[in-house]
Amino acid sequence: MSHTVGQVAELAGVTVRTLHHYDEIGLLTPGGRTSAGYRRYDAADLDRLQQILLYRELGFSLEEIAVILDDPDADAREHLRRQHRLLTGRIARLREMVAAVEYVLEAQKVGIDLTPEEKFEVFGDFDPDQYAAEAEQRWGGTDAYAESARRTQRYTKEDWLRIQQETADLLERWIAAYDAGVPADSEAGMALAEEHRQQLSKFFYDCTFEIHTGLAEMYLADERFTRNYDQHRPGLAQYVHDTIVANAITRA
């Protein structure tokens, strides 16, 4: 059975013009022609076209493809093995691309809608989008997450700078209290924890004492949070945790 150029174009998802070009450069010359001179493609031609399109998909130039397919010493099995290696590598790269796209989509749901320049100006080396997908996976079904997403979608660069400044100021006073040996369950220590809870409520969601103590536990259970505090002072994460727990027990 043979096929017209139009049939082959439709079957392979290419244009007739592309098939004409392949014929003109000797890359894919149809096995037959009608009495009127029209191209007819047989099964062997379709097999070759499949090879051509595969190598094109893998980024080979037409000249390189011609050398591969027309090498008299070529080993068909070796070509298949080469195709398998190339395809496997391409699949891995495509999976990485898909993961990256999904990551961006998930990150956008958090609502930190700033340009890359603004994000760097506000957050420095820390990328808040980095944990967006994880945050939704862990808390996406909660009212607190929904409220945080709703609020942050409206925040401008100036809002984030103000939040960052207030957060940094509180952290400095937490560090000072730790350095001074202020007991975690003292009025001064608990006041810092309560200020932190109020900040979260003001900027992101209604932070109940239960939620706040849950965050405190995470500051110790998740090494990323522990490291974030302990980079300022070894043991600071434990101190912050203890002030929050003491505040919750006393005020709740």
Secondary structure, DSSP 4 states (H G I P E B T S, - for coil): --EEHHHHHHHHT--HHHHHHHHHTTSS--SEE-TT--EEE-HHHHHHHHHHHHHHHTT--HHHHHHHHH-TT--HHHHHHHHHHHHHHHHHHHHHHHHHHHHHHHHHHHT----HHHHHHHHTT--GGGGHHHHHHHHTTSHHHHHHHHHHTT--HHHHHHHHHHHHHHHHHHHHHHHTT--TTSHHHHHHHHHHHHHHHHHTS---HHHHHHHHHHHHHSHHHHHHHHTTSTTHHHHHHHHHHHHHHHH-
